[in-house]
């Protein structure tokens, strides 16, 4: 099911993501991990979205993009940034298969298109597009 949202500020993007996370917590199957693949250009709102998403999950820590460390874990929430990943094997070496196979985990992956071939089938893809300097079109598919 494709759904489009337009946000006109980082605060709106965070609010949308926070609401989305709360819905996920209520409705997700506990039999599989929940994986979100975020796609879009640099500055498109992916990290901003994850900040709101983490807040909706009840995470209190400040969420920054893990570009240089690739992965950060907050309880059962994993924030992965594939911007610097050259090959999917790099993520597999960090235990990616085990992380996505644990049904307790919720995983959000920025630049997920770089590792598309190892992403789980049940991944929820979210596309971020620039409408203008502040406005974003956020499409889930």
Secondary structure, DSSP 8 states (H G I E B T S, - for coil): --EEEEESSHHHHHHHHHHHHHHHHHH--TTS-EEEEEEE-TTSSHHHHHHHHHHHTT--S-----TTTSEEEETTEEEEE-TT--SHHHHHTTTHHHHHH-TT-EEEEETGGGGGGGS-TT-EEEEEEESSSS-EEEEE-
